[in-house]
């Protein structure tokens, strides 16, 4: 168990990314670094400094981990997720194998709900805002706005 993505890249063959006590993504290390499918994994990878790349600041995942004794309903990452929708707050996603040996716990990747994210662009975690909106309504402070084009 580590938060050091460099150690993971060098030492591991496969990776289980956990958030609030749940596996949210599992894949071989190359696939995970090249094609992260869970927003938390995406945020973790965006926070890795790149040698020689001069940035004013590193990417940060806004907000904080929920109280593990009183977990919120639905996806545990939803209050911090730039892509959260009503379904994320209402229901718990299951860990689905979306590609061979690549599993993710996210409604964006579930074939039954993925259409809700049609046209959504990936968030640039370095420019995340301070509020979260789920289907247009403000639901929490300390998080980010959905990364859709034109909003």
Steps between C-alpha positions, in 0.01 A plus 500: 500500500643835394411845372827517305401449137869486401552195721190341350625564146838341576407214731155371406353287226140581589338768714187527713410865561299546819285787620314506833572131558376379159686391191396755236728379219712195429727448199851410395735788574553607136128507424424691818757771428405525130121465527365583846125444509404621849498874573700447821772314308496778241552759775781301663686470172448869420672587830826328406767760422664459159878536492592818311139621477473843663154556647382768737333233714435129502154358448301449818189295564284755685311413816581226745441129555160435661466393862553124475270441798211690338543440127260685271254305286592439138847524354745595774694724261192687368538809727847557351436376147499744206265268311243418774135469406187417701547126454843524665352648816196270507652155440819309572685402181623142470848394393459408131748337264477742207797356311696178556682539834382862540233557763345828612235609751342792314165570337677681213634161389186295568331415167156567656584855612795611283268691263453763774856616432474525120704800386672558835864601466772394743571747779831678526558440870741796524213741437229338711255739664379529858144371471330187373181486301297186440268536204513878538436528876770596751541212744823565695791732553870410456472318170489548124256580221416245232731529202246531220554711195328837508439511876 
